[in-house]
Amino acid sequence: MQQEPERSKFHARDMGRLEQDALGSCSFIDVLEEAVLVKRPVAIELRDGTTFIDQVTDVTTESGQDFAVFRSHARVAVREIAAATRAEPPRPPAPR
């Protein structure tokens, strides 16, 4: 019997961790470009383990290499980003 390939354990609707290796580079760039459009901060994890939260302001290509440009951090080569997570600010309690 042929085994099914292992399915990714993330679901975008869960707003969980979106891993570049699981999504593929083109889809991961789409995630970063969506973050630019919605102007919300994202939590970034680099392949070296560095993490930060910042707003993606642009995704550019220079000499065939893609870069994520951030509001407060230096730009980062997309290939160096392991994962991104939506970083939602705390919501105020609902009025009673």
N, C-alpha and C positions, 0 to 999 in steps of 0.2 A: 504494500500500500504506500502511495506517495504521500509524504508529509507536506502539510501546508507551510509556507514560509512564516517565520515568526512575525507577528504583527507589532507595529509600534504601540507602546503603552501610553502615548499621550493623545489627548483629544483637544483640539483648539477651543471647543466650546467650554472646556473646563478651565480655560485660561491658565493652564499649567506651563511647565517648562517646555519650550520648543527647541529641540536639539537640531543643530544644523546637519549632523550626520544622519539623523533619522528622516529629516525633511528633504534633504538634497539642497545644493547651493542655490539653485534658481528659486525654489519655494521659500528658502530662508531669506533671500534678498527681498522677496515679496512681503514677508513679515516685517522686515525693517522698513520698507517703503510705506507699508500701512501705518507703522508707528509714526512716520513723518507726517502723514495726512491727519491722523487723529490728535497729534500734538500732545501725547501723553508720555510720561516717563516709562522706561523699561529697565528691568534688571538684566544686566549683561554678565555672562560668565565667559572669560577668555580661556583658551586651551591651557594656559599656564596656571589656572586656578584663580587668577585675579577676578574680583567681582566689583561691580559698581552699579549705581542707578543714575540714569541721565536721560535726557530727551534726545532722540535722534532727529537731527535737523535736515539731513540730506544723505543720500546714498549716491556715490559717484564712482566713475570708472576712469582710471588713469593708466595708460600703457598696458591695458588689458587686465588690470587688477582692480577689484571692487573694494571700496572703502565706505565705512559707516562714519558719518560726521556727527559729533555730539555737541550739545550746547556748552558743557563745562569741561569735558575731557578731550584730549587729543584724538584725532581721527584714528580709526583702527581698521586694519585690513580685515575684510569680512572673513577670510579663511582662518583668521586667528580667533574668531568668536565661536565658542563651543555651543552656547545656548542663550536664549533670551526668554524673559518672562515678563508679562505685563505687570507693572508696578503701580497698583491702584492706591491712591491716597486713602486714608481712613475716611469712612463716610460718617457724617453726623447722625446722631440718633433720630429716628423718625419722630415727628411731633405727635403728641398724645391727644 
